[in-house]
Amino acid sequence: MDFYLNNRNWKYHFLVVAVVIVAVSLLYTNSLVKKLAHEEAKKVELWAIGLKSLDTNPNQDIALIQRIMEDNETIPMIIADENDSIIAHRNINYTDNQEDKVVSRELIKMKNENHSITIELINGKNYIYYDDSNILKRLAWYPFIQLGAIITFIVIAFLAFSFSKSAEQNRVWVGMSKETAHQLGTPISSLMAWMELMKLGSPSPTMVEEMSKDVTRLEVIAERFSKIGSKPILKPQNLHEILDVSIEYLKKRTSDKIEFIFTHTDLKNELVPLNKELFSWVIENLTKNAVDAMEGKGELRFSITEGKEKIVLDIKDTGKGIAKGQFKTVFKPGYTSKKRGWGLGLSLAKRIIENYHSGKIFIASSELGKGTVFRIILPIN
């Protein structure tokens, strides 16, 4: 449940950030467009002042006025009289023999958009009609192009993220189903064998005891799976005793060529907040991985040390080792180096230790061909 809530919250946060980016971008670009439009309007006003100055005082030095007029190389402008007769125009593109038609069409457009300045002359009025420059028009469209690009990116990122999470969830579900079958397989097979023996004669006390152990094993498995997805209750547990029980159980079901070694210092804090069923599951998964890495032959060492407000458990094997680039990858769902594995054991171990016990699990060291050390750190309080 936590996974889905976090996933949904992540999507909401991503959407909020995207909306903020789009809003800020649009506001900033719109501000630039307004400033540029204002600057272009001022240039046209200078044009109008220059033309009026020439009309009222034709004998003045016109060098500055010509400079102002020549500097405009971007703003489309048309000068017309009171009868809409075109006197001059600037920065309007047209093809051969299309000048009058194009300029007249542009004049109608500029009048409709009400971009004009009146020039009071001695003998009447002239009007300067103008339009936004091509640069300003492109800049005005830029926020929408940017918005489209951002939306496209968000959609692609969202789909990629959803596909990745969906694929990961599928791997988890497939792995969980296989893990369930694997966990149940051994005790169920044993019970079936005991039942066949019972059909041949009366059950002996030893037979009943072993069947009881298999039933207890089924209860433990059911308890483990029932705790996945919900916050388990942690109780003060003796870590040394839990490891002893787990190691004894695993030794009987592992090759005789695997040597189990358990070392520890005298602990000031014997009790650690744990969920016994889930923590023993972690030990089993790490042990099985170590046995597979050693191919059924080698040394498996468990060691406990006590630090400041924490307990450190190292599980060291003499197997084939793990490349440094895969130290984090091994904990992802679906990762496995075995041809017939399903890659869920270490993922479950990480979830149990870090999400449920507020601890840490990682590869402390590994050397190809020599072995690997998995480290679990648990808080004492």
Residue pairs with C-beta under 8 A, 6 or more apart in sequence:
1 229
1 230
2 355
7 165
11 158
14 154
14 157
14 158
15 154
18 150
18 154
21 150
22 146
22 147
22 150
22 151
25 143
25 146
25 147
25 150
26 143
26 146
26 147
29 139
29 142
29 143
29 146
30 143
32 139
33 136
33 139
33 140
36 135
36 136
36 139
37 132
37 136
40 74
40 75
40 130
40 132
40 133
40 136
41 130
43 71
43 72
43 75
44 75
44 77
44 117
44 128
44 130
45 117
46 68
47 68
47 69
47 72
47 77
47 117
47 128
48 117
48 118
48 119
48 128
50 65
50 68
50 69
51 79
51 119
51 126
51 128
52 119
52 120
52 121
53 60
53 65
54 60
54 62
54 65
55 119
55 121
55 122
56 121
56 122
69 90
72 90
72 91
73 91
74 91
74 133
74 134
74 135
75 90
75 91
75 130
75 131
75 132
75 133
76 89
76 90
76 91
76 92
76 106
76 110
76 130
76 131
76 133
77 89
77 90
77 91
77 128
77 129
77 130
77 131
78 86
78 88
78 89
78 92
78 103
78 106
78 107
78 110
78 128
78 129
78 130
79 86
79 87
79 88
79 89
79 126
79 127
79 128
79 129
80 86
80 87
80 107
80 126
80 127
80 129
81 87
81 124
81 125
81 126
81 127
82 124
82 125
82 126
82 127
84 107
86 103
86 104
86 107
87 126
89 103
89 106
91 133
92 102
92 103
92 106
93 102
94 101
94 102
94 103
95 102
106 131
107 129
109 131
110 116
110 129
110 130
110 131
111 129
113 131
115 129
115 130
115 131
116 127
116 128
116 129
116 130
117 127
117 128
117 130
118 125
118 126
118 127
119 125
119 126
119 127
119 128
132 140
168 332
168 333
168 334
171 333
171 334
171 343
171 344
172 333
172 344
172 347
174 342
175 333
175 334
175 342
175 343
175 344
175 347
176 228
176 344
178 342
178 344
179 342
179 344
179 345
179 348
180 225
183 221
183 224
183 225
184 218
184 221
186 217
186 253
187 214
187 215
187 217
187 218
187 221
188 218
190 210
190 211
190 214
191 211
191 214
191 215
194 203
194 207
194 210
194 211
194 214
197 203
197 207
198 207
203 211
220 277
220 280
223 277
224 277
224 278
224 281
227 275
227 277
227 278
227 356
228 348
231 356
232 275
232 278
232 356
233 275
234 273
234 274
234 275
234 356
234 357
235 273
235 274
235 275
235 276
236 271
236 272
236 273
236 274
237 271
237 272
237 273
237 274
237 276
237 279
238 270
238 271
238 272
239 267
239 270
239 271
239 272
239 274
239 304
239 311
239 313
239 378
240 264
240 267
240 270
240 304
242 274
242 276
242 279
242 280
242 283
243 262
243 283
243 302
243 304
243 313
244 262
245 280
246 280
246 283
246 284
246 287
247 260
247 262
247 283
247 287
247 302
250 260
250 283
250 284
250 287
251 258
251 260
254 260
254 287
254 291
255 291
255 296
255 297
257 296
257 297
257 298
258 291
258 294
258 296
258 297
258 298
258 299
258 300
259 298
259 299
259 300
260 300
260 302
261 299
261 300
261 301
261 302
262 301
262 302
262 303
263 301
263 302
263 303
263 304
264 303
264 304
264 305
265 304
265 305
265 306
267 304
267 306
267 311
268 306
269 306
269 311
269 380
272 311
272 378
272 380
273 357
273 378
273 379
273 380
273 381
274 357
274 378
275 356
275 357
278 352
278 356
278 357
279 352
279 357
281 348
281 349
281 352
282 348
282 349
282 352
282 353
282 361
282 376
283 315
285 345
285 346
285 348
285 349
286 315
286 345
286 346
286 349
286 374
287 300
287 315
288 345
289 345
289 346
290 300
290 315
290 317
290 319
290 372
290 374
291 300
291 317
292 319
292 338
293 317
293 319
293 320
293 321
293 371
293 372
294 300
294 317
294 318
294 319
294 320
295 319
295 320
298 317
298 318
298 319
298 371
299 317
299 318
300 315
300 316
300 317
300 318
301 314
301 315
301 316
301 317
302 313
302 314
302 315
303 313
303 314
303 316
304 311
304 312
304 313
305 311
305 312
305 314
306 312
307 377
309 379
309 380
309 381
310 377
310 378
310 379
310 380
311 377
311 378
311 380
312 375
312 376
312 377
313 375
313 376
313 377
313 378
314 364
314 373
314 374
314 375
314 376
315 373
315 374
315 375
315 376
316 371
316 372
316 373
316 374
317 371
317 372
318 370
318 371
319 371
319 372
320 368
320 369
321 366
321 367
321 368
321 369
321 370
321 371
321 372
322 330
322 363
322 366
322 368
322 372
323 366
323 368
324 366
326 335
327 362
327 363
327 366
329 335
330 346
330 363
331 346
331 347
331 349
331 350
331 361
332 343
332 347
333 343
333 344
333 347
334 342
334 343
334 344
335 343
335 346
335 347
336 342
336 343
349 361
350 361
353 359
353 360
353 361
353 376
353 378
354 360
354 361
357 378
357 379
358 379
359 376
359 377
359 378
359 379
360 375
360 376
360 377
361 374
361 375
361 376
361 377
362 374
362 375
363 372
363 373
363 374
363 375
364 373
364 374
364 375
365 372
365 373
366 372
366 373
